[in-house]
Amino acid sequence: MNSPNARVLDQTISGLDPNAPVILEMRHIGKTFGAVTALVDASVKLRRGEVLALAGDNGAGKSTLIKILSGFHQPDVGTIILNGKEVRFASPRDARAIGIETVYQDLALIGDLNVYHNIFLGRELHKRTLGFQLLDSAKMRDLALTYLNAMGISIPSVDSTVDLLSGGQRQCVAIARSIYSSPNILVLDEPLAALGAREGGQVLTLIQNLRRQRTASIILIVHNYNQIFEVCDRINFLHAGAVELDVLTSETSEEELIRIVKSGVGRAAIGAATAARGAVAS
């Protein structure tokens, strides 16, 4: 019997159109920090509407890769191609200006502000009253409530301050705020870290709803392999600063990923796992 808090994600979501265009390419990215090499010839592709998992052990280069995409770091070598054109980001502002939004683990929410003010943080709506420019709190509240309901995000009240919400609810608010700006690419840096099963379920359900809509492409850093297969279309596995595995979730399994990791990752381990899968299929 399922527990009252059990979560069942919709498994009827259609697969990504194989002809969906590639909107992002990170080609042969390299990055060092002094004597530490974070990335070595790392290449990533992302299709329109796709949910891509970045997996790998701590120190594999996942966070560095997304910080380069978000403009926080600049690569030492390599190029970023967005919609067929090479782009360079001097800062996160540059990345956001062309539709790349990133939600980091710290969420960048203000705890003593209510939910709707956090949703509109940095892009507040105003009204003119008696010649004065004032915040239009009523309009922001109504829009935030409508928007969160449309996304299937359940919170006690948009009037609640963020510090009164659960971890999962705060994560959903942070994602909703980023989605409200209609990004082309949404990057989520371990959105399930430190969340319990129920709170993590709220976030996974939201990601699945976004996947269903296919309006934004999503890059998701995640450690839990089971969660990858719940909400992602494809996996890139990083090891020692390089993408060693690029495979559709429909063409591999959690067991295979675990086998690769236990074998030491690397190209030899991936080749052996692929060969074993082929032997079983035959």
N, C-alpha and C positions, 0 to 999 in steps of 0.2 A: 504494500500500500504506500502511495506517495504521502510524504509529510505535507502539512498545510502550507509550508513555505517552499515546496518543490517548484522548480521552474521548468517549463517545457517550451523550448524555443520552436518557432514555426519552421518546420523542415521543408515546406513547400516552395520556398523562395527559388525562383528560376535561376539557372546558372548564368554567369556572365556571358554576354554575347561574344563569341570567339572573334568576331570582326570589330569589336569595340576598339577605337583608335588608341594608340599609345599617346598619353598626354605628357608623360614625364619620363625622361631618361637621365640617370646619373651615370656618366661614363668614366670608368677607370679613375675613380676618386682615390686620392692619397692624402693622408694628413699625419703629420708628426707633431709632437709637443716636446721639444727638447730631444732627449734621448729615447723618448717613448714613441713608438710607431702605433698609431691608433687605427689607421686604414691603409690597406695595400691593394691598389687596383680593384676597388669595389665598384660594381656596376649593378644598377637597379632599373627596372622598367615598371611603369604603372599605367594601367589602362583606365579609360573613363568609366566611372561607376564601380571600379574594383575595390575590394577590401584585401589589402596585402599585409600579411604578418611578417614582421621582422623578428626572428628568433635567434637564440644563441646564448652562450654562457656570458657571465659578467666579464667585461673587458674585451668582448668580441668586436666592438666597434659600433654597436647599434645606436647609442646615444650620440656619438660623434657624427654619424651619418645624418641623423635627422637635424642635428644642430647646424650642419652645413646647409641642408635643405631649407631650414628656417632662417638662414642668414646670421645666425649667432656666431658661427665660425666660417672662415673661407678656406677652400681646399688648397693644398699645396700644388697638386696636379689634378687634372681631370676637368670635365665640363658638365654642365647641367643644361639639358635641353627641355624647354617647356613649350608644348604645342608647336614643335618643329623649329623653335628659335633658341639659340644659345642665350642664357641669362646669367647674370652675376649679381649677387646680393652683398651689399656692403654692410647691411644691418637687417634685423628682423623687420623693420619698417618696410624695407624694399620687398621682402618676401610677401608680407601681408598685402602690399599694394597691388600685387598681381595674383592674389587669390590663394595664398598658402597660409593656413592657420594652424598653429601648434598649441596643444594643451599639454603642459608639463605636469609633473607629479604634484608640484606645489599649487597648481590650479589658478593662482593669481586672483583669487576672489578676496573681497573685503568682508571680513566676518561680521562687523557690526553694521553693515548695510543690508537692507532687505533684498529679497530675491530679484525683484524687478529692476531695482537700481543697479544690481550687479549685471543683469542681462544687458543693460544699456550703458554700462560703464565705458566712458570715453567717447560715447556717441549719444549723449543725452538729448532728449527732445525738449524743445522750449516753446513757450507761448508768450505773447506780449499782452501785458495787463497794465492799464493806466500808464502806458508808456515805458514800462519796465519789462526787461527780458527775464522771465521766470521759468523754472523747470516745470514741464507739463507732466507732473507725477501721475495724474489720473489717466492720461493717454498711455504712458509707459506701462502702468499697471495693467490696463485692459489688454494692450498688445502682448505683454509678457504672458498673461494668463491664457489668452487665445493660442499663442505660439506653443507654450509648454503642453497644453492639452492636445494640440494637433500632433505633437511629437510623441505623445503617450507618456509624458513625464509626470509622475504623481508626487506632489509635495503637499505638506499640510496647508500652506498658504503662501502666495507670492508676497504677502506682507511680513512673513517670518524673516528674521535676520539669518544670514547664511550660517552663522556659528551654532544655530539651533537645529540644523539639518543633520541627517546621518551622512556618513562618508560617501555612500552611494548616491544620495541625493545631491550632495555638493558636486560630485564628479559629473552628474547629469546636467546640472546647471552650468558648469564650466563648458561642457561640450555644446550645450544649447546656445550659449553666448557666442561661441565660435561659429556655429552653423548659421546663426542669425545673419551674419555678414555674407552669406551665400558663397563660401569658398569653393574653389575648384578642387583643392586638395586639403584634407584634414589629417593632421598628424597627431596621434594619441600616444603619449609616452607612458607606458605601463599604467593605463587607467584603472586596472584591477588590483594594483599593489596595495597591500595592507587592508583590503576589504574582505569582510566575511562573505559567506556563501550567498546570503540574502541580498546584501548590498551589491556584491559583484553581479548578481543576477539582474538587478535593475540596470546596470551599465551595459551588460551584454544584450539585454532586450532592446535598449536604445540603439546600440550599434547594429543590431539585426534589423531594426526598423529603418535605419539609414541605408543599410545594404539593400533592403527591399525597394527603396525609392530610386536608388542608383543615380542620384543627382550630384553627389560628390564622391570623389575617389578618396579612400581612407588608407593610411599607413598606420598599422597598429603594432607597437612593441609589446610583446607578451611573453611570459615565461611558461605559463601553463599550457601544455600541448593540447589538452582536451578542449580548452577554450578556443584555440586556433581552429579546430575542426567545427566548432559551433558557429562561428561567425565570419570566417575568412574564406576567400576564393583561392588564394595562392600563398605559398610560403617561400620566403627567402631566409636561408639559414646562414648566419655569419659565423666565421671562425677565424681567429687571429687576423682580423681586419679585412677579410675578403668574403664575398658571397660564394659559399661553397655548394649550395643547393638551391635550386629554383624549380619549384614543382607545384602543380595544382593540388589543392587539398583532396580533390576527387581521385587523384592518381597515387596517393600515398596513404599512410595511416599513422596514428599516434604510436603504434608499436614499432613501425619502421623508424620514426624519428628517434625514439628511445634507443633502438638498436644502433643507429648511427652515432649517437652521443656516447654510448657505452664503448663503441669501437674506437673512440678518439677523434671523431669527426674527420676532417680532411678528405681529400679527394679519393683516397684508397678506400676508406670506410664507406663513403657514399657509393662508390662503384660496386663494392661487395654487397651492400644493401639492395641496390638496384638489381644486381644479378640474382640475388636470392628471391626477390619479388618476381622476377621473370620465370625462375624455376618453379615457384609455386603456381603461377598462372598457367604454366604448360602442363 
